[in-house]
Amino acid sequence: YQAKGFPMSTIGRIQRRATKGGDLLEGYISTLIYNFRFKLVAAPTSANPNAPKYHIVTRNNAGIDVVIGAAWVKTIKRGEKEGDEFLTLTFDDPSFPKSLNVAAFKNSDTGDYDVVFRRRQDSGA
């Protein structure tokens, strides 16, 4: 998926892996600054319709799982992929210069999700 006139860069991937406990979504982000693996863990059920569906968890240098963000399931509202679901993810940690907001769209060839980044355009430009 690519919005017309707004180039996006693929900076990672999310894959579904079957485990004894059920399916697990695992991924990675790889840029010049960020290079880490993560997994999506189901968030507690909430009555709030804006609550995230997943927590984003990674391991720190000491091998301890830490939550570094959240992910929401959204639906494409127009275009040829209208009705398809995608993920929006926000990664944030005190060690990051600023939060990283990305989207993940299902790749029809592989079944994986391609994690894409699009820099927001200045509305005054």
PyMOL commands that set and color helices and strands:
alter all, ss='L'
color gray80, all
select strands_A, chain A and resi 9-19+22-30+35-42+54-59+65-75+85-91+100-106+113-117
alter strands_A, ss='S'
color yellow, strands_A
deselect
rebuild
show_as cartoon
